[in-house]
Amino acid sequence: MPKNWYNILPDLPEPLPPPLDESGKSFDVLKTVLPSEVLRLEFSNERYVKIPEEVIERYLQIGRPTPLIRTRRLEEKLGNRVKIFMKMESHTYTGSHKINSALAHVYFAKKDGTDFVTTETGAGQWGSAVSLASALFELKAHVFMVRASFFAKPYRKYLMQMYGADVHPSPSDLTEFGRKLLKENPEHSGSLGIAISEAVEYAMKNSGKYVVGSVVNSDIMFKTIAGLEARKQMEIAGEDPDFIIGVVGGGSNYAALAYPFMEEELRSGKRKRRYIAAGSAEVPKMTKGVYQYDYPDTGKVLPKLKMYSIGSDFIPPPVYAGGLRYHGVAPTLSLLMSKGIVESRDYTQEESFKWAKLFSQTEGWIPAPETSHALPILKEIADEAKSKNTTYTVLVSFSGHGLLDLANYAEIMGFK
Ligand SMILES: Cc1ncc(COP(=O)(O)O)c(C=O)c1O
């Protein structure tokens, strides 16, 4: 088990453009709602940050280190041109990479002496991770869940409730912002950007702490536990990846796997691997978005961030990969994309789900709808290897399982 998290800030090719406080109020919002240590780490230039013992103990409890598996039957289907290694974040208790940072955020919130934490969730992966982390640190959690998912995806809601969290459909009548939106449209289906604004407002007004599930530097740093484990596991396997691939909602699981491998390349200035991130073609912020200052939330309460974005007012279509329905990309990942260090692709739900089915049949694991969007990249890499008459080693972020998303797969695939 790694004893430190990795922070990419000191190794970036140029300084990260800072957050912008246009309203003159948004930095005060951050200071009030974020756990103080999370805020400090957000701007820290320490390369390695010691993981508190209390967090390590809970990492062990929830299934860390997670396995790194080789997918030989899938390799066969791709013509044996790629050796594929998958970092299985699906093997944690809540079924995704989200618990890796939830434990850290909630631990730091508890240290500040708060009674409760708030957060937003789309399909419920992040919400269930925060709910479990809160249970393990004995804090109350209030989760604002995108209204459409609250009704359409009850199982993660039940999981959160089982862990003791209060789950509110967003927009809700608990906040001023939610009440305004419900007045305009009582059937409002909600979005992640709206749920963030509500979670922040609720924490502000009731002296709670808000925990952020992606995008920001501190969240990615906490999640690098996965990439640091994978670095060691690849070393033990005697392998070195030529490609590192994964999916991007806000960017955290992909960055968390890729950054510890990138460290050596960024520090030496010698490029060695290719990094490819995939998103949803229905929410094409990476391939059609602009690298610009934009709000991370729809209510425009938080400071603007420089990132690839298709606009904080963009209301994403109701694709089932709820975690990819976010309008922006983490500022550190956006900077690396703007420099050509990380490439991007977008795939439709239809194409990704075909790969999810193939993967389920070759490997036995059901990928989360989000995770399935990484799989089409494997075909592109295998084709390239074939055209160059070589083989490549690929490391994949298997960000979560889809066992609670089977109804969504069934609908698209027409299962009776
Ligand atoms: C399983 C899974 N993968 C990927 C994502 C995308 O988020 P991020 O890019 O922050 O890892 C999510 C977000 O909800 C998710 O639940």
The ligand as an SDF file (V2000), in Angstrom:
LIG
                    3D

 16 16  0  0  0  0  0  0  0  0999 V2000
  -17.8490    4.4190  -12.7510 C   0  0  0  0  0  0  0  0  0  0  0  0
  -17.4910    5.8270  -13.1140 C   0  0  0  0  0  0  0  0  0  0  0  0
  -16.5030    6.0480  -13.9850 N   0  0  0  0  0  0  0  0  0  0  0  0
  -16.1410    7.2950  -14.3550 C   0  0  0  0  0  0  0  0  0  0  0  0
  -16.7920    8.4020  -13.8590 C   0  0  0  0  0  0  0  0  0  0  0  0
  -16.3700    9.7490  -14.3240 C   0  0  0  0  0  0  0  0  0  0  0  0
  -15.8900   10.6080  -13.3350 O   0  0  0  0  0  0  0  0  0  0  0  0
  -14.3590   11.0420  -13.2590 P   0  0  0  0  0  0  0  0  0  0  0  0
  -13.9850   11.5030  -14.6410 O   0  0  0  0  0  0  0  0  0  0  0  0
  -14.2950   12.1030  -12.2560 O   0  0  0  0  0  0  0  0  0  0  0  0
  -13.5990    9.8450  -12.8650 O   0  0  0  0  0  0  0  0  0  0  0  0
  -17.8310    8.2330  -12.9180 C   0  0  0  0  0  0  0  0  0  0  0  0
  -18.5110    9.3870  -12.3260 C   0  0  0  0  0  0  0  0  0  0  0  0
  -19.5700    9.3180  -11.7810 O   0  0  0  0  0  0  0  0  0  0  0  0
  -18.1890    6.9050  -12.5430 C   0  0  0  0  0  0  0  0  0  0  0  0
  -19.1700    6.6880  -11.6620 O   0  0  0  0  0  0  0  0  0  0  0  0
  1  2  1  0
  2  3  1  0
  2 15  2  0
  3  4  2  0
  4  5  1  0
  5  6  1  0
  5 12  2  0
  6  7  1  0
  7  8  1  0
  8  9  2  0
  8 10  1  0
  8 11  1  0
 12 13  1  0
 12 15  1  0
 13 14  2  0
 15 16  1  0
M  END
$$$$
